[in-house]
């Protein structure tokens, strides 16, 4: 199976339909000007990293980062909700044939969740955050679950 440099989790409830076309975008700062870890993470992803896409309480896709973050204005389809100045990361997404709820696997996932900046609560519900670093232990387990639910994924990942 393809090896990834690192693993990330992006919550795309409001932006999934747009971003799944090939990117991630976040503002650089909160509206009040404060920095936010989940936006700063956009500058930390590297080419070859894997990103799990979470929307509607399901992991729906996995992507491979194709380029480091660059400055780009907010996509027009995002409306006025966020500041205009943002980070753009090009991602090659593969949508799962069978999406899955991480909450259904929380017994296996809970011990692997990051202590700080976790994308999930201890009960398995998604948090309102954007991009989280999940590391190799959790990322590998999420990938195993994704493959169990999508047997063709192993071959498809080789093409990403």
C-alpha positions in Angstrom: 0.0 0.0 0.0 1.1 3.6 -0.7 3.1 5.2 2.2 2.2 8.7 3.2 4.6 11.2 4.7 2.1 12.4 7.3 -1.7 12.4 8.0 -4.2 15.2 8.4 -8.0 15.6 8.9 -10.0 18.4 7.3 -13.6 19.2 8.3 -15.4 20.4 5.2 -19.1 20.5 6.2 -19.7 23.9 4.5 -17.0 23.6 1.8 -16.9 19.9 0.8 -18.7 20.3 -2.6 -16.3 23.0 -3.7 -13.0 21.7 -2.2 -13.4 18.1 -3.3 -12.8 19.4 -6.8 -9.0 19.7 -5.9 -8.1 21.9 -3.0 -8.4 23.1 0.6 -8.8 26.7 1.5 -8.8 28.5 4.8 -8.6 32.1 5.9 -5.2 33.1 7.4 -6.7 34.5 10.6 -10.0 34.7 12.4 -12.1 37.8 11.8 -10.8 39.4 14.9 -7.2 39.0 13.6 -6.2 36.2 15.9 -4.2 33.2 14.7 -5.9 29.9 14.8 -4.0 26.5 15.0 -6.4 24.9 12.5 -5.6 27.6 9.9 -1.9 27.7 10.6 -1.8 23.9 9.9 -2.4 24.8 6.2 1.2 26.0 6.2 2.5 22.8 7.7 1.1 20.3 5.2 3.7 18.9 2.8 3.6 17.3 -0.7 2.8 13.6 -0.3 0.8 14.0 3.0 -2.6 12.3 3.2 -5.7 14.3 4.2 -9.0 12.7 5.3 -12.1 14.7 4.3 -14.9 14.8 6.9 -18.3 16.2 6.1 -21.8 15.3 7.4 -20.4 13.1 10.2 -18.7 10.8 7.7 -15.1 10.4 6.3 -15.9 10.8 2.6 -12.5 11.0 0.9 -8.8 10.8 1.1 -6.5 13.2 -0.7 -2.8 13.6 -1.4 -1.3 17.1 -1.0 0.2 18.1 -4.3 1.6 21.5 -3.4 2.5 23.6 -0.3 0.2 26.4 0.8 0.1 29.6 -1.2 -1.7 32.8 -0.5 -5.0 33.0 -2.4 -8.2 35.0 -2.1 -11.3 33.3 -0.7 -13.1 31.3 -3.4 -16.2 33.2 -4.7 -18.5 30.2 -3.9 -17.6 30.5 -0.2 -19.5 33.8 0.1 -18.5 36.4 2.7 -18.4 34.2 5.7 -14.6 34.3 6.1 -11.9 36.9 5.5 -10.7 37.2 1.9 -7.0 36.6 2.6 -6.4 32.9 2.9 -4.3 29.8 2.3 -4.8 27.5 -0.7 -3.4 23.9 -0.8 -3.8 21.8 -4.0 -5.1 18.3 -3.1 -5.8 15.3 -5.4 -8.9 13.8 -3.8 -10.3 10.3 -4.1 -13.9 10.1 -2.9 -14.7 6.8 -1.1 -17.4 4.6 -2.7 -18.5 3.9 0.9 -18.1 6.8 3.3 -18.0 5.8 7.0 -18.7 7.3 10.4 -15.6 7.5 12.6 -18.0 7.5 15.6 -18.8 3.9 14.8 -15.1 3.1 15.3 -14.4 5.3 18.3 -13.4 2.4 20.5 -10.4 1.8 18.2 -9.8 5.5 17.5 -10.1 7.1 20.9 -6.7 6.0 22.2 -5.1 7.4 19.0 -6.7 10.8 19.1 -4.3 13.8 19.5 -4.4 15.1 23.1 -4.6 18.7 21.8 -6.4 19.9 18.6 -8.2 16.6 18.0 -10.8 16.5 15.2 -13.1 14.3 17.3 -14.6 14.4 20.8 -13.9 11.4 23.0 -17.5 10.2 22.1 -16.6 10.3 18.4 -18.5 13.4 17.4 -16.8 15.9 15.0 -15.5 19.2 16.4 -16.0 22.5 14.7 -12.4 22.9 13.5 -10.8 23.0 10.1 -7.4 21.2 9.6 -6.0 18.9 12.2 -2.7 17.0 12.3 -3.6 13.4 13.2 -0.1 11.7 12.8 0.8 8.2 11.8 -0.9 6.1 14.4 -4.4 7.6 13.9 -3.9 8.2 10.2 -2.9 4.5 9.6 -5.9 3.3 11.5 -8.2 5.6 9.6 -6.7 4.3 6.4 -7.2 0.7 7.5 -10.9 1.4 8.2 -11.2 3.2 4.8 -9.7 0.2 3.0 -12.0 -2.3 5.0 -15.0 -0.2 3.8 -13.6 0.3 0.3 -11.6 -2.7 -0.9 -10.6 -1.1 -4.2 -9.0 1.8 -2.4 -5.5 0.2 -2.2 -5.1 0.1 -6.0 -6.8 3.5 -6.4 -4.4 5.2 -3.9 -1.4 4.2 -6.1 -2.9 6.5 -8.8 -3.2 9.5 -6.6 
